[in-house]
Amino acid sequence: YQLPEKDYAEVAKDSLTHIEQEDLTEVWLFQWPKSQYPVFNGKEVSLKLNAYGELGSVEDSEGKCHELMSNNTRGPHVVAFSPCDCGSEYRIGGKISRHVSLVRYPEPEELKTWNSNRSNHPSSSTSNLSSGRRSSNPTRTSNP
C-alpha cells in the first residue's frame, strides 16, 4: 500500500467492516485538471450516458463548453468520507458509484497559442532526440 501523492494523508482509525447505505443515493466523484477551475454557478445539466461514456455537456461562465465523461467504475470499491462538525470524526458519504471527468477540448486558436508557447520551451526528451544522438531512455515529463 502506497499513498499516491504527498497531499494525501492516511487516516489512522479502525477499519470499517460494513458500509450500509440507507437509500438509493449515489455519490459521484467529479475530477478536472487542477489548473482549471470552471465556474458553473446555477447551471443545470441533463445527463444521459451514451455508448462512448459521454454524460452531457455544460457551458461555463466564460462561454467555454465542457464535456462530462463517465469513467469505468469497475475495480476496487472507493468510499467517500467527509469530516463532520464533531471534531476529528468522519462520516461515511457512501461508495462512489460513478467517476466523472470534466473535459474541455481547446478551440483551434487556443491550440495555436499553446503550440507556439511550447515551441519556445522544448522538453528535455526533444532535446535528447535533437542532439544528434538518440537516447534509449529519454526523459519524460508528466503533469499530475
CORHUSUL-V554244 format. One record per residue. N is the residue number from 1. SS is DSSP state (H for helix, E for strand, L for the rest). OMEGA is omega as a letter, one per 40 degrees, with the letter a starting at -180 (NA if undefined). D_LAST is the distance of its C-alpha to the last C-alpha in Angstrom with 1 decimal. Layout:
BEGIN
n->N ss->SS omega->OMEGA d_last->D_LAST
n->N ss->SS omega->OMEGA d_last->D_LAST
END
This chain:
BEGIN
n->1 ss->L omega->a d_last->19.8
n->2 ss->L omega->i d_last->16.7
n->3 ss->L omega->a d_last->14.5
n->4 ss->L omega->a d_last->10.8
n->5 ss->L omega->i d_last->9.7
n->6 ss->L omega->i d_last->12.2
n->7 ss->L omega->a d_last->12.0
n->8 ss->L omega->i d_last->13.7
n->9 ss->L omega->i d_last->17.4
n->10 ss->L omega->i d_last->19.8
n->11 ss->L omega->a d_last->22.8
n->12 ss->L omega->i d_last->26.0
n->13 ss->L omega->i d_last->28.3
n->14 ss->L omega->i d_last->30.4
n->15 ss->L omega->i d_last->29.0
n->16 ss->L omega->a d_last->29.8
n->17 ss->L omega->a d_last->31.9
n->18 ss->L omega->i d_last->32.5
n->19 ss->L omega->a d_last->30.7
n->20 ss->L omega->i d_last->33.2
n->21 ss->L omega->a d_last->32.4
n->22 ss->L omega->i d_last->35.6
n->23 ss->L omega->a d_last->35.1
n->24 ss->L omega->i d_last->33.1
n->25 ss->L omega->i d_last->30.3
n->26 ss->L omega->i d_last->26.9
n->27 ss->E omega->a d_last->23.7
n->28 ss->E omega->i d_last->20.9
n->29 ss->E omega->i d_last->17.1
n->30 ss->E omega->a d_last->15.7
n->31 ss->E omega->i d_last->12.0
n->32 ss->L omega->a d_last->10.8
n->33 ss->L omega->a d_last->8.1
n->34 ss->L omega->i d_last->8.2
n->35 ss->L omega->a d_last->10.0
n->36 ss->L omega->i d_last->12.6
n->37 ss->L omega->a d_last->15.3
n->38 ss->L omega->a d_last->18.0
n->39 ss->L omega->a d_last->21.4
n->40 ss->L omega->a d_last->23.4
n->41 ss->L omega->i d_last->26.2
n->42 ss->L omega->a d_last->29.1
n->43 ss->L omega->i d_last->27.8
n->44 ss->L omega->a d_last->29.1
n->45 ss->L omega->i d_last->27.6
n->46 ss->L omega->a d_last->29.5
n->47 ss->L omega->i d_last->27.5
n->48 ss->L omega->a d_last->28.8
n->49 ss->L omega->i d_last->26.8
n->50 ss->L omega->a d_last->27.8
n->51 ss->L omega->a d_last->27.6
n->52 ss->L omega->a d_last->24.3
n->53 ss->L omega->i d_last->22.4
n->54 ss->E omega->i d_last->22.8
n->55 ss->E omega->a d_last->23.9
n->56 ss->E omega->i d_last->24.8
n->57 ss->E omega->a d_last->23.8
n->58 ss->E omega->i d_last->24.0
n->59 ss->E omega->a d_last->24.5
n->60 ss->L omega->a d_last->23.0
n->61 ss->L omega->i d_last->25.2
n->62 ss->L omega->i d_last->24.6
n->63 ss->L omega->i d_last->25.9
n->64 ss->L omega->a d_last->22.6
n->65 ss->E omega->i d_last->22.5
n->66 ss->E omega->i d_last->19.6
n->67 ss->E omega->i d_last->19.9
n->68 ss->E omega->a d_last->19.5
n->69 ss->E omega->i d_last->18.5
n->70 ss->E omega->i d_last->19.4
n->71 ss->E omega->i d_last->17.5
n->72 ss->L omega->a d_last->19.7
n->73 ss->L omega->i d_last->20.5
n->74 ss->L omega->a d_last->22.3
n->75 ss->L omega->a d_last->21.3
n->76 ss->L omega->i d_last->21.3
n->77 ss->L omega->i d_last->22.5
n->78 ss->L omega->a d_last->20.1
n->79 ss->E omega->i d_last->21.9
n->80 ss->E omega->i d_last->21.2
n->81 ss->E omega->i d_last->22.7
n->82 ss->E omega->i d_last->23.5
n->83 ss->E omega->i d_last->25.4
n->84 ss->L omega->a d_last->29.0
n->85 ss->L omega->a d_last->31.4
n->86 ss->L omega->i d_last->33.2
n->87 ss->L omega->a d_last->31.6
n->88 ss->L omega->a d_last->29.0
n->89 ss->L omega->i d_last->29.5
n->90 ss->E omega->i d_last->27.1
n->91 ss->E omega->a d_last->28.3
n->92 ss->E omega->i d_last->27.1
n->93 ss->E omega->i d_last->25.8
n->94 ss->E omega->i d_last->26.0
n->95 ss->E omega->i d_last->24.4
n->96 ss->E omega->a d_last->21.5
n->97 ss->E omega->i d_last->23.3
n->98 ss->E omega->i d_last->20.9
n->99 ss->E omega->a d_last->17.2
n->100 ss->E omega->i d_last->16.9
n->101 ss->E omega->i d_last->14.2
n->102 ss->E omega->a d_last->15.1
n->103 ss->E omega->i d_last->15.1
n->104 ss->L omega->i d_last->16.7
n->105 ss->L omega->a d_last->18.1
n->106 ss->L omega->i d_last->18.8
n->107 ss->L omega->a d_last->22.5
n->108 ss->H omega->i d_last->24.1
n->109 ss->H omega->i d_last->24.7
n->110 ss->H omega->i d_last->21.0
n->111 ss->H omega->i d_last->20.2
n->112 ss->H omega->i d_last->23.1
n->113 ss->H omega->a d_last->21.8
n->114 ss->H omega->a d_last->18.3
n->115 ss->H omega->i d_last->19.9
n->116 ss->H omega->i d_last->22.4
n->117 ss->H omega->a d_last->19.9
n->118 ss->H omega->a d_last->18.0
n->119 ss->H omega->i d_last->21.3
n->120 ss->L omega->a d_last->22.2
n->121 ss->L omega->a d_last->19.2
n->122 ss->L omega->i d_last->19.3
n->123 ss->L omega->a d_last->16.5
n->124 ss->H omega->i d_last->17.7
n->125 ss->H omega->i d_last->18.0
n->126 ss->H omega->i d_last->20.3
n->127 ss->H omega->i d_last->22.2
n->128 ss->H omega->a d_last->22.9
n->129 ss->H omega->a d_last->24.2
n->130 ss->H omega->a d_last->26.3
n->131 ss->L omega->i d_last->28.0
n->132 ss->L omega->i d_last->30.7
n->133 ss->L omega->i d_last->29.5
n->134 ss->L omega->i d_last->27.0
n->135 ss->L omega->i d_last->24.6
n->136 ss->L omega->a d_last->24.4
n->137 ss->L omega->a d_last->21.0
n->138 ss->L omega->i d_last->19.1
n->139 ss->L omega->i d_last->16.2
n->140 ss->L omega->i d_last->12.8
n->141 ss->L omega->i d_last->10.0
n->142 ss->L omega->i d_last->6.4
n->143 ss->L omega->a d_last->3.8
n->144 ss->L omega->NA d_last->0.0
END
